[in-house]
Amino acid sequence: MGQCGLTSSKTVLVFLNLIFWAAAGILCYVGAYVFITYDDYDHFFEDVYTLIPAVVIIAVGALLFIIGLIGCCATVRESYCGLVTFVVILLLVFMTEVAVVVLGYVYRAKVEEEVNNSIKKVYNDYNGTNSNAQSRAIDYIQRQLQCCGIHNYSDWKYTHWFEESKNNSVPVSCCKTSLGTCKGSLTHPEDLYQEGCEALVVKKLKEIMMYVIWTALTFAAIQMLGMLCACVVLCRHSRDPAYELLITGGTCA
């Protein structure tokens, strides 16, 4: 039964290392997704440290690819030194992912405060031209999130753009996409998105942070299983250095 357990541990360990390679790609994708989304919403929060979890998760993804390579080679060749290195690096990555989860929760809690502090200024800086970064950001989120204004479309009445335009209208990006004739006129409020953007931006950014948190938690759990299997192999090696190689097969006795 001992040999059966050992062979099973090594088989699972090789399989987990293949999962680590897939995980490396997924983690890098999630990190890149956070960066791309940040570029779309960066005007609504000023704390660039919000990107720290994304940076760490991309670094962990790159490291997981190397870990998978070390783990596969060490398991198949049954290298004691290689397995010890594998466990130590895996433990460090596990601790890093725990830190990502903690940072994710910290910055998730700060998102609402950051957006509340900056969104009014961004709307006041709107001038309706494509060359203006704030204008592009607002038009993008209003179309993407199907919202208008900070709390609702009436917030536009108190912006510099509204006072200067003097046409009693809001940006066309407030118009419902199903209405091709909408020009943003406040005389037809039924043509405009009714929900404000502030709550939706906060919701979107919190969802992104939750993606990071759950991704880190999922792969941290997989890494715990990998460390457990590696420890089983190492313990067997310390008791019986001449145990059978995985590549030669084994029988359950």
C-alpha positions as CSV (number, residue, x, y, z in Angstrom):
1,M,0.0,0.0,0.0
2,G,2.9,2.3,0.7
3,Q,4.2,1.9,-2.9
4,C,0.7,2.5,-4.2
5,G,0.4,5.8,-2.2
6,L,3.8,6.9,-3.4
7,T,3.1,6.2,-7.1
8,S,-0.3,8.0,-6.7
9,S,1.4,11.0,-5.1
10,K,4.0,11.2,-7.9
11,T,1.3,10.8,-10.6
12,V,-0.8,13.6,-9.0
13,L,2.2,15.8,-8.7
14,V,3.1,15.4,-12.4
15,F,-0.6,16.2,-13.2
16,L,-0.5,19.2,-11.0
17,N,2.6,20.5,-12.7
18,L,0.8,20.4,-16.0
19,I,-2.0,22.4,-14.3
20,F,0.6,24.9,-13.1
21,W,1.5,25.6,-16.7
22,A,-2.1,26.2,-17.6
23,A,-2.5,28.3,-14.4
24,A,0.5,30.4,-15.5
25,G,-1.4,31.4,-18.6
26,I,-4.6,32.1,-16.8
27,L,-2.9,34.2,-14.1
28,C,-1.1,36.3,-16.8
29,Y,-4.4,36.8,-18.6
30,V,-6.2,37.9,-15.4
31,G,-3.4,40.3,-14.6
32,A,-3.4,41.7,-18.2
33,Y,-7.2,42.1,-18.0
34,V,-6.9,44.2,-14.8
35,F,-4.3,46.4,-16.5
36,I,-6.5,46.9,-19.6
37,T,-9.5,47.7,-17.5
38,Y,-7.4,50.1,-15.4
39,D,-6.5,52.0,-18.5
40,D,-10.2,52.5,-19.2
41,Y,-11.1,53.6,-15.7
42,D,-7.9,55.2,-14.4
43,H,-9.4,58.7,-14.3
44,F,-11.8,57.6,-11.6
45,F,-9.3,56.6,-9.0
46,E,-5.9,58.1,-8.4
47,D,-4.2,55.4,-6.3
48,V,-1.9,53.6,-8.7
49,Y,-1.1,51.1,-5.9
50,T,-4.4,49.5,-6.8
51,L,-2.5,47.8,-9.6
52,I,-0.1,46.0,-7.2
53,P,-2.3,42.8,-7.1
54,A,-2.3,42.7,-10.9
55,V,1.5,43.1,-11.1
56,V,2.1,40.4,-8.5
57,I,-0.3,38.0,-10.1
58,I,1.4,38.4,-13.5
59,A,4.8,37.7,-11.8
60,V,3.3,34.7,-10.1
61,G,2.0,33.4,-13.4
62,A,5.5,33.7,-15.0
63,L,7.0,31.9,-12.0
64,L,4.4,29.1,-12.1
65,F,5.6,28.2,-15.6
66,I,9.2,27.7,-14.2
67,I,7.8,25.9,-11.2
68,G,5.9,23.5,-13.4
69,L,9.1,22.7,-15.4
70,I,11.1,22.2,-12.2
71,G,8.4,20.0,-10.6
72,C,8.0,17.8,-13.7
73,C,11.7,17.2,-14.1
74,A,12.3,16.6,-10.3
75,T,9.3,14.2,-10.0
76,V,10.1,12.1,-13.0
77,R,13.8,12.0,-12.2
78,E,13.1,11.8,-8.5
79,S,15.7,14.4,-7.7
80,Y,15.7,15.1,-4.0
81,C,17.4,18.4,-4.4
82,G,14.9,19.3,-7.2
83,L,11.9,18.4,-5.2
84,V,13.1,20.4,-2.2
85,T,13.7,23.4,-4.5
86,F,10.2,22.8,-5.9
87,V,8.5,22.8,-2.5
88,V,10.4,25.9,-1.3
89,I,9.5,28.0,-4.4
90,L,5.9,26.7,-4.2
91,L,5.7,27.8,-0.6
92,L,7.0,31.3,-1.5
93,V,4.5,31.6,-4.3
94,F,1.7,30.4,-2.0
95,M,2.6,33.1,0.5
96,T,2.7,35.7,-2.3
97,E,-0.8,34.6,-3.4
98,V,-2.1,35.0,0.1
99,A,-0.6,38.5,0.1
100,V,-2.5,39.1,-3.3
101,V,-5.7,38.1,-1.6
102,V,-5.2,40.4,1.3
103,L,-4.2,43.3,-1.0
104,G,-7.2,42.6,-3.2
105,Y,-9.6,42.9,-0.2
106,V,-7.8,46.1,1.0
107,Y,-8.0,47.9,-2.4
108,R,-11.5,46.5,-3.0
109,A,-12.6,48.3,0.1
110,K,-10.9,51.6,-1.1
111,V,-12.5,51.6,-4.6
112,E,-15.7,53.3,-3.5
113,E,-13.9,56.1,-1.7
114,E,-11.5,56.6,-4.6
115,V,-14.3,56.9,-7.2
116,N,-16.4,59.2,-5.0
117,N,-13.4,61.6,-4.6
118,S,-12.6,61.8,-8.3
119,I,-15.7,61.3,-10.4
120,K,-17.1,64.8,-9.9
121,K,-13.8,66.4,-11.1
122,V,-13.7,64.1,-14.1
123,Y,-17.2,65.2,-15.1
124,N,-16.4,68.9,-14.6
125,D,-13.3,68.5,-16.9
126,Y,-15.5,67.0,-19.7
127,N,-15.4,69.2,-22.9
128,G,-16.9,66.8,-25.5
129,T,-13.8,66.5,-27.7
130,N,-12.0,63.3,-28.5
131,S,-8.7,64.9,-27.8
132,N,-9.6,65.3,-24.1
133,A,-8.8,62.2,-22.0
134,Q,-11.6,62.8,-19.5
135,S,-14.1,63.2,-22.3
136,R,-13.1,59.9,-23.9
137,A,-13.2,58.1,-20.5
138,I,-16.7,59.4,-19.7
139,D,-18.1,58.7,-23.1
140,Y,-16.6,55.2,-22.9
141,I,-18.1,54.3,-19.5
142,Q,-21.5,55.8,-20.3
143,R,-21.7,53.6,-23.4
144,Q,-20.1,50.6,-21.9
145,L,-22.1,50.6,-18.6
146,Q,-25.2,52.2,-20.1
147,C,-25.4,55.0,-17.6
148,C,-25.6,58.8,-17.6
149,G,-24.2,61.4,-15.2
150,I,-22.9,60.7,-11.7
151,H,-26.2,59.7,-10.0
152,N,-28.5,60.3,-13.0
153,Y,-28.7,62.3,-16.2
154,S,-29.7,65.5,-14.3
155,D,-26.1,65.8,-12.9
156,W,-25.0,67.1,-16.3
157,K,-26.9,70.4,-15.6
158,Y,-24.2,71.3,-13.1
159,T,-21.1,70.7,-15.3
160,H,-19.1,73.3,-17.1
161,W,-19.8,71.6,-20.4
162,F,-23.6,72.0,-20.0
163,E,-23.2,75.7,-19.0
164,E,-21.0,76.4,-22.0
165,S,-23.0,74.4,-24.6
166,K,-26.4,76.1,-23.6
167,N,-28.4,73.6,-25.7
168,N,-30.2,71.8,-22.8
169,S,-28.7,68.5,-23.7
170,V,-26.3,65.8,-22.4
171,P,-23.6,64.0,-24.3
172,V,-24.8,61.6,-27.0
173,S,-23.1,58.8,-25.1
174,C,-26.0,59.0,-22.6
175,C,-28.5,58.0,-25.4
176,K,-29.9,54.4,-25.4
177,T,-28.2,52.5,-28.2
178,S,-31.6,51.3,-29.5
179,L,-32.5,54.9,-30.4
180,G,-30.7,56.1,-33.4
181,T,-32.5,59.5,-33.4
182,C,-31.5,60.5,-29.9
183,K,-29.4,63.7,-29.7
184,G,-29.1,63.9,-25.9
185,S,-31.9,66.5,-25.4
186,L,-33.2,66.8,-21.9
187,T,-36.7,67.4,-23.4
188,H,-36.8,63.6,-24.1
189,P,-35.4,62.1,-20.9
190,E,-36.9,58.7,-21.8
191,D,-34.3,58.4,-24.5
192,L,-31.5,58.6,-22.0
193,Y,-29.9,56.0,-19.7
194,Q,-31.6,56.5,-16.3
195,E,-28.9,55.1,-14.0
196,G,-25.9,57.1,-12.8
197,C,-22.4,56.0,-13.5
198,E,-20.8,56.3,-10.1
199,A,-22.4,53.1,-8.6
200,L,-21.8,51.1,-11.8
201,V,-18.1,52.1,-11.9
202,V,-17.6,51.1,-8.3
203,K,-19.4,47.8,-9.0
204,K,-17.3,47.1,-12.0
205,L,-14.0,47.8,-10.3
206,K,-15.0,45.7,-7.2
207,E,-15.9,42.8,-9.6
208,I,-12.4,43.0,-11.2
209,M,-10.8,42.8,-7.7
210,M,-12.9,39.8,-6.9
211,Y,-11.7,38.1,-10.1
212,V,-8.1,38.6,-8.9
213,I,-9.0,37.4,-5.3
214,W,-10.7,34.2,-6.4
215,T,-8.1,33.4,-9.0
216,A,-5.4,33.7,-6.4
217,L,-7.3,31.6,-3.9
218,T,-8.1,28.9,-6.4
219,F,-4.4,28.4,-7.4
220,A,-3.2,28.8,-3.8
221,A,-5.4,25.7,-3.0
222,I,-3.9,23.8,-5.9
223,Q,-0.4,24.7,-4.8
224,M,-1.2,23.4,-1.3
225,L,-2.0,20.0,-2.9
226,G,1.2,20.2,-4.9
227,M,3.3,20.8,-1.8
228,L,1.6,17.9,0.0
229,C,2.3,15.5,-2.8
230,A,5.9,16.6,-3.0
231,C,6.3,16.2,0.8
232,V,5.0,12.6,0.5
233,V,7.6,11.8,-2.2
234,L,10.4,13.5,-0.1
235,C,9.4,11.6,3.0
236,R,9.5,8.3,1.1
237,H,12.9,9.2,-0.4
238,S,14.4,9.9,3.0
239,R,13.3,6.5,4.3
240,D,14.1,4.5,1.2
241,P,16.4,6.2,-1.3
242,A,16.1,3.1,-3.7
243,Y,12.3,3.3,-4.2
244,E,11.1,2.6,-7.7
245,L,11.1,5.3,-10.3
246,L,7.8,6.6,-11.6
247,I,8.8,6.2,-15.2
248,T,9.4,2.4,-14.7
249,G,5.9,1.9,-13.2
250,G,4.9,0.5,-9.9
251,T,2.5,-2.0,-8.3
252,C,0.1,-1.6,-5.3
253,A,0.9,-4.1,-2.7
